Amino acid sequence: MAQGIPTEAIQSSGEVRALRKSPWKGVVRFIIRKPLGAAGAGMILLLVVFAYVGVLFMPYGKLEQNIPEALQAPSLRHPLGTDQFGRDMLTRIMYASQVSLFIGFATVLVSGLVGGILGVVSGYMGGTVDLLFQRLVDVLMSFPLLILAMAIVVMLGASTNNVIIAIAISYAPRLARVVRSVALSVREKQYVEAARAVGCPDWRIMLYHVAPQCIAPTLVLVTAQLGAAILVESSLSFLGMGTQEPNPSLGNMLSGAAAGYFEMAPWMAIFPGLAIGVAVFGFNVFGDALRDVLDPRLRGAGR
């Protein structure tokens, strides 16, 4: 301890200054301390490159059919084989990965904004506002996530935009509950009381003093939710409630393969399933590592 300042605080401030001077050192430290999380980040990066850069070099279109080449096994001409219409599986998985990534990121963005605002307002305001908001959260959380998303898609209709809305509504209450717990703690801090004392309006306190303290847990949660959102989207498409044929999605590609082609053309199910597994695993392990790094209670773990 130096001049009443805890040693841990001095070390933490030193790490922050070092990270600002050289962010690459922070990246290297993350790779060393959390190799599994770094591997997850690498898998995510490879998936993004595969989906958005790989399609630029493919000679086939996502809807291009070639019936004489239907159900061909993987070969040099078609590295992942073809489907029942002779469409190149590699090309379609690339485009389907774009759909999954877009829906995943759009979902966590919408649910993060809605759930974050709901949680900050509920936790800071308290009283009747908190009571009403939390009862709404309880009602939404009482439904299984996939069942709630399916119900919303049934009401709105099957489309990519409606899938985003459905998954975002399903995830927002869970994020709101986490953010509310942080806001409840932050509103009792001395600097928040000081802001109230000098006459700052509530909206300004929530925006400039409470919300920034909720960024770290929100970032961790939405990163972990990305994998789950991709899985839910694939499930909805598998059930015919997501992206509709002939546009490719990992879920509806699995649905088509499961309809009766698995025995004669197993690659139609194996490769889309592997793409889903890579995406979900990558986001999950990266989210866990990010939680360990950003949560002060876990910073010392795993060293």
C-alpha positions in Angstrom: 0.0 0.0 0.0 1.3 3.5 -0.9 -0.2 6.6 0.6 -3.4 4.7 1.4 -3.9 3.3 -2.1 -4.2 -0.5 -2.3 -1.4 -2.3 -4.1 -4.0 -4.0 -6.3 -5.3 -0.7 -7.5 -1.8 0.5 -8.3 -1.1 -2.6 -10.3 -4.5 -2.4 -12.1 -3.9 1.2 -13.1 -0.4 0.3 -14.3 -1.9 -2.4 -16.5 -4.4 0.0 -17.9 -1.7 2.6 -18.8 0.4 -0.1 -20.4 -2.5 -1.4 -22.4 -3.2 2.2 -23.7 0.4 2.6 -24.7 0.6 -0.8 -26.5 -2.7 -2.6 -27.2 -0.8 -5.4 -28.8 0.8 -6.3 -25.5 -2.7 -6.7 -24.1 -3.6 -9.0 -27.0 -0.5 -11.1 -26.4 -1.2 -11.3 -22.7 -4.8 -12.4 -23.5 -3.5 -15.2 -25.8 -1.0 -16.4 -23.1 -3.4 -16.3 -20.2 -6.5 -17.5 -22.1 -5.4 -19.8 -25.0 -8.8 -21.4 -25.3 -10.5 -18.0 -25.5 -7.9 -16.9 -28.1 -8.6 -20.0 -30.1 -12.3 -19.2 -30.0 -11.5 -15.7 -31.3 -9.4 -17.2 -34.0 -12.2 -19.5 -35.0 -14.6 -16.5 -35.2 -12.2 -14.6 -37.4 -11.7 -17.6 -39.7 -15.5 -18.0 -39.9 -15.9 -14.3 -40.9 -13.2 -14.5 -43.5 -14.6 -17.8 -44.8 -18.1 -16.3 -45.1 -17.4 -12.8 -46.5 -14.1 -13.2 -48.3 -14.3 -16.8 -49.5 -17.4 -16.2 -51.6 -15.4 -13.7 -53.8 -13.3 -16.6 -55.1 -16.1 -19.1 -55.7 -17.1 -19.8 -59.3 -20.7 -20.8 -58.3 -23.7 -18.8 -57.3 -25.7 -19.6 -54.1 -28.8 -20.5 -56.2 -27.0 -22.0 -59.2 -28.4 -25.4 -60.0 -26.8 -28.2 -62.0 -29.1 -31.2 -61.9 -26.6 -33.6 -63.7 -24.2 -33.1 -60.8 -26.7 -33.6 -58.1 -25.6 -35.5 -54.9 -22.0 -35.6 -55.9 -19.5 -36.5 -53.2 -16.8 -34.1 -52.2 -14.2 -33.6 -55.0 -11.8 -31.1 -56.4 -14.6 -29.5 -58.4 -16.9 -29.4 -55.4 -14.8 -29.6 -52.2 -17.9 -30.2 -50.0 -20.0 -32.0 -52.6 -23.4 -30.9 -54.0 -27.0 -31.1 -52.8 -30.0 -32.7 -54.4 -30.2 -29.8 -57.0 -26.5 -29.9 -57.9 -25.8 -26.7 -56.0 -22.3 -26.4 -54.6 -22.3 -27.0 -50.9 -19.2 -24.9 -50.1 -20.7 -21.9 -51.7 -24.0 -22.3 -50.0 -22.4 -22.8 -46.6 -20.5 -19.6 -47.1 -23.6 -17.6 -47.8 -25.5 -19.4 -45.0 -22.7 -18.4 -42.6 -23.2 -14.8 -43.7 -26.9 -15.1 -42.7 -26.1 -16.7 -39.4 -23.5 -14.1 -38.5 -25.7 -11.2 -39.6 -28.6 -12.5 -37.5 -26.4 -13.2 -34.5 -24.8 -9.7 -34.5 -28.1 -8.0 -35.2 -29.8 -9.9 -32.5 -27.3 -9.1 -29.8 -27.2 -5.4 -30.9 -31.0 -5.1 -30.6 -31.3 -7.2 -27.4 -28.3 -5.3 -25.9 -29.8 -1.9 -26.5 -33.3 -2.9 -25.3 -32.2 -5.0 -22.4 -29.5 -2.5 -21.4 -31.9 0.5 -21.4 -34.6 -1.6 -19.6 -32.1 -2.7 -16.9 -30.5 0.7 -16.3 -33.9 2.4 -15.9 -35.3 -0.3 -13.8 -32.3 -0.6 -11.5 -31.7 3.1 -11.1 -35.3 4.3 -10.8 -36.6 1.6 -8.4 -40.0 1.7 -6.9 -43.0 1.3 -9.2 -41.0 1.5 -12.4 -38.7 -1.3 -11.2 -41.7 -3.4 -10.1 -43.5 -3.0 -13.5 -40.4 -3.7 -15.5 -39.4 -6.7 -13.5 -42.8 -8.3 -13.7 -42.6 -7.9 -17.5 -39.2 -9.5 -17.4 -40.5 -12.4 -15.2 -43.3 -13.1 -17.7 -40.9 -13.2 -20.7 -38.4 -15.3 -18.8 -41.0 -17.8 -17.8 -41.1 -19.2 -21.4 -38.4 -21.4 -22.7 -36.2 -19.3 -25.1 -36.9 -21.3 -28.2 -40.6 -21.6 -27.5 -40.9 -17.9 -27.1 -39.0 -17.2 -30.3 -41.2 -19.7 -32.2 -44.3 -18.0 -30.9 -43.2 -14.6 -31.9 -42.2 -15.8 -35.4 -45.6 -17.5 -35.8 -47.3 -14.2 -35.0 -45.0 -12.0 -37.2 -44.4 -14.5 -40.0 -41.3 -16.4 -41.1 -38.6 -14.0 -42.4 -35.0 -13.0 -41.5 -36.1 -9.7 -40.0 -38.8 -11.3 -37.9 -36.3 -13.9 -36.6 -34.0 -11.1 -35.4 -36.9 -9.5 -33.6 -38.0 -12.8 -32.1 -34.6 -13.8 -30.8 -33.9 -10.2 -29.5 -37.2 -10.2 -27.6 -36.3 -13.6 -26.1 -32.8 -12.5 -25.0 -33.5 -8.9 -23.8 -35.1 -9.9 -20.5 -32.0 -12.0 -19.5 -29.7 -9.1 -20.3 -32.0 -6.6 -18.5 -31.9 -8.7 -15.3 -28.0 -8.7 -15.3 -27.8 -4.9 -16.1 -30.4 -4.1 -13.4 -28.2 -5.9 -10.7 -25.3 -3.7 -11.7 -27.4 -0.5 -11.8 -28.7 -1.3 -8.3 -25.2 -1.3 -7.0 -24.0 1.7 -8.9 -26.8 4.0 -7.9 -25.6 3.8 -4.2 -22.1 4.9 -5.1 -20.9 8.3 -3.7 -20.3 9.9 -7.1 -24.0 9.1 -8.1 -25.2 10.7 -4.8 -23.0 13.7 -5.5 -24.5 14.1 -8.9 -28.0 14.0 -7.4 -26.9 16.6 -4.8 -25.8 19.1 -7.4 -29.1 18.7 -9.3 -28.2 16.5 -12.2 -31.4 15.1 -13.8 -32.0 11.4 -13.6 -31.5 10.8 -17.4 -28.1 12.4 -17.3 -27.0 10.3 -14.3 -28.2 7.1 -15.9 -26.5 8.0 -19.2 -23.1 9.3 -17.9 -22.7 7.6 -14.5 -24.7 4.3 -14.4 -24.7 3.1 -18.0 -20.9 3.1 -18.5 -20.5 0.8 -15.5 -22.8 -1.7 -17.2 -20.8 -2.0 -20.4 -18.4 -4.7 -19.3 -21.1 -7.2 -18.1 -23.2 -6.4 -21.1 -20.3 -7.0 -23.5 -19.5 -10.4 -21.9 -23.2 -11.5 -22.0 -23.8 -10.5 -25.6 -20.6 -12.2 -26.7 -21.8 -15.4 -25.1 -25.3 -14.9 -26.5 -23.9 -14.7 -30.1 -23.3 -18.4 -30.2 -26.7 -19.1 -28.7 -28.4 -16.7 -31.1 -26.9 -18.5 -34.1 -28.1 -21.8 -32.6 -31.6 -20.6 -32.1 -31.7 -19.1 -35.6 -30.5 -22.5 -37.0 -33.2 -24.2 -35.0 -35.9 -21.9 -36.3 -34.7 -22.3 -39.9 -34.6 -26.1 -39.4 -38.3 -26.0 -38.4 -39.2 -23.8 -41.4 -39.6 -20.6 -39.4 -36.4 -18.8 -40.3 -34.7 -18.0 -43.6 -36.8 -19.5 -46.4 -35.6 -21.6 -49.4 -34.0 -21.2 -51.9 -31.9 -18.7 -49.8 -29.4 -20.8 -47.9 -29.2 -20.9 -44.1 -27.4 -23.5 -42.0 -30.7 -24.6 -40.4 -32.7 -25.1 -43.6 -29.7 -26.8 -45.2 -29.8 -29.3 -42.3 -33.6 -29.6 -42.7 -33.3 -30.5 -46.4 -30.5 -33.0 -45.7 -32.5 -34.7 -42.9 -35.6 -35.1 -45.2 -34.1 -38.3 -46.7 -30.7 -37.7 -48.2 -28.5 -38.4 -45.2 -27.8 -42.1 -46.1 -26.9 -41.4 -49.7 -25.3 -37.9 -49.2 -24.2 -37.5 -45.6 -22.1 -34.5 -46.4 -25.3 -32.5 -46.9 -25.8 -32.6 -43.1 -22.3 -33.0 -41.8 -20.8 -29.8 -43.2 -23.6 -27.4 -42.2 -23.6 -29.0 -38.8 -19.9 -28.5 -38.4 -20.3 -24.8 -39.4 -22.9 -24.4 -36.7 -20.7 -26.2 -34.2 -17.6 -24.0 -35.0 -19.6 -20.8 -34.7 -21.3 -21.7 -31.4 -18.1 -23.1 -29.8 -16.0 -20.1 -30.9 -18.3 -17.5 -29.5 -18.9 -19.5 -26.3 -15.2 -20.0 -25.3 -14.3 -16.4 -26.4 -17.2 -15.1 -24.2 -16.1 -17.1 -21.2 -12.5 -15.8 -21.6 -13.7 -12.3 -22.0 -15.7 -12.6 -18.8 -12.7 -13.8 -16.9 -10.6 -10.8 -18.2 -13.3 -8.1 -17.6 -14.7 -9.4 -14.3 -12.4 -7.9 -11.5 -13.4 -10.9 -9.3 -11.9 -13.3 -11.8 -8.8 -11.5 -13.0 -6.5 -13.5 -10.8 -8.0 -16.8 -11.8 -6.2 -19.0 -14.3 -2.8 -17.3 -14.0 
